[in-house]
């Protein structure tokens, strides 16, 4: 029997579309300019944040998928800001991902995601308005 090294950690079993569907239902498509990898200062990719869109409901979903400590309950956060509003986040200790949705009909959005890596939060996202519609 060979034990997996940390570099061979388990892959996240969820896609961003599955995370949004799991939490909110519906059919989710990847938005243009809707992905950022989250890097730690040592170069490790600790997660990915995705902006998703549901054409039937007009909602956006942001899902942050962990790439470290997958399956362990550790800090992860997903946030969205809809034009005219403030940032709203789903932040907590989760095994695989954090996800949040908001209506964004005829509005632009920003998005962000964070993963706790060791004792520091690492984040990425888009801090300019985009995905308007």
Secondary structure, DSSP 8 states (H G I E B T S, - for coil): -----GGG----S--HHHHHHHHH-S--EEEEEEEEEEE-TTS-EEEEEEEEEETTTTEEEEEEEESSSTTS-EEEEEEEEETTS-EEEEEEEESSEEEEEEE-TT--EEEEEEEEETTEEEEEEEEEEE---
